[in-house]
């Protein structure tokens, strides 16, 4: 079973940047695709982006494309979400998840809060 822990959230001003980390435990972590999701108060959890097991392939939601960048360091069992040009509507709890072969979430981290406000 893969266990995931997010970190790096916090308060940032609009237009600012933040990098989230997803640390994984479990010897099979590198074989999993990893997705990032977010959930704002009163809203459904939504897809943000995903990265393939080796990091060669990435996909992003239209709302974050061009601003957010995923990367992966398998030697450190770490996935990163670099967030630039942040907007107030990016405020949410951000979760990373290990994905199945069909790219559906299997295991979730505890989430990390991102607040974009002046």
Rosetta blueprint (number, residue, H / E / L):
1 X L
2 X L
3 X E
4 X E
5 X E
6 X E
7 X E
8 X L
9 X L
10 X E
11 X E
12 X E
13 X L
14 X L
15 X L
16 X L
17 X L
18 X E
19 X E
20 X E
21 X E
22 X E
23 X E
24 X E
25 X E
26 X L
27 X L
28 X L
29 X H
30 X H
31 X H
32 X L
33 X E
34 X E
35 X E
36 X E
37 X E
38 X E
39 X E
40 X L
41 X L
42 X L
43 X L
44 X L
45 X L
46 X E
47 X E
48 X E
49 X E
50 X E
51 X E
52 X L
53 X L
54 X L
55 X L
56 X L
57 X L
58 X E
59 X E
60 X E
61 X L
62 X L
63 X L
64 X L
65 X L
66 X L
67 X L
68 X E
69 X E
70 X E
71 X E
72 X E
73 X E
74 X H
75 X H
76 X H
77 X L
78 X E
79 X E
80 X E
81 X E
82 X E
83 X E
84 X L
85 X L
86 X L
87 X L
88 X H
89 X H
90 X H
91 X L
92 X E
93 X E
94 X E
95 X E
96 X E
97 X E
98 X E
99 X E
100 X L
101 X L
102 X L
103 X L
104 X L
105 X E
106 X E
107 X E
108 X E
109 X L
110 X L
111 X L
112 X E
113 X E
114 X E
115 X E
116 X E
117 X L
118 X L
